[in-house]
Amino acid sequence: MTRCRGTGGSRRLGARVATMILVAASLAACQSDRTPGLLEQGDAAWSAGDYQEADNLYARALEQDPSSRAAWLGRARAAVALRDPERALGFHGTLAGIDRTYWRAEARDEYSLALMEAARKRLEAGRPDAAVAALRALRRLDPDRAGSTELFAQALTDWASERAMRGDREAALELYREAISIDARGVAAYVGAAEILIGSGRKQEAMTLLEVARQTDPADNRVRALTIEALGLN
């Protein structure tokens, strides 16, 4: 009787191939049925506008992996959406400490937004000096960010007014001048600077500023009153 050589080996090879196919199919099925991870769930909650839930999920992801860059960035982004930019800045600091290269590459715009919103809230809370600090950092990072120029000039003007009220008039004058150099349309900075100049007997300098302010807003009563005072007509 003739025997077929290699039949047993062929069968064993076929069995192994069949097993591999079954394993691959099983893995594919598991992959398709896999429950999304915490990061993916956080991203989904973010996309749906549920920022608090997104933050909760990113926080849980960090419990599993405290060095997760995506989770820290997600928490920073969620904090801004939840109107807590100071907390966002803290998250950015942590992320930069973990991987500064990643932070610079992936978080630049998010960090700029956090600085902008932090400055706005600091200004609303009567902390113009802290607002100026945030805006100086923002201008180094993103000098052309929409709305930052006007906000910076306002913060400088408010801080200058605060310094002037405390009697630190020269420091206030420098802040007013900086505000004018940043946004020449801000009449309040011209008025504040002119008041200081008139009070120190530098009326010609005051008149120069008031002339520019009058061109910017001819109807401003403060400019008119200070002009009369500088001319000695009151």
Buried (B, 14 or more C-beta within 10 A) or exposed (E): EEEEEEEEEEEEEEEEEEEEEEEEEEEEEEEEEEEEEBBEBBBBBBEEEBBEBBBBBBBBBBEEEEEBBBBBBBBBBBBBBBEBBBBBBBBBBBBBEBBEEBBEEBBEEBBBBBBBBBBBBBBEEEBBBBBBBBBBBBBEBBEEBEEBBEBBBBBBBBBBBBBBEEEBBEBBBBBBBBBBEBBBEBBBBBBBBBBBBBEEEBBEBBBBBBEEBBEBBEEBEBBBEBBEBBEEEE
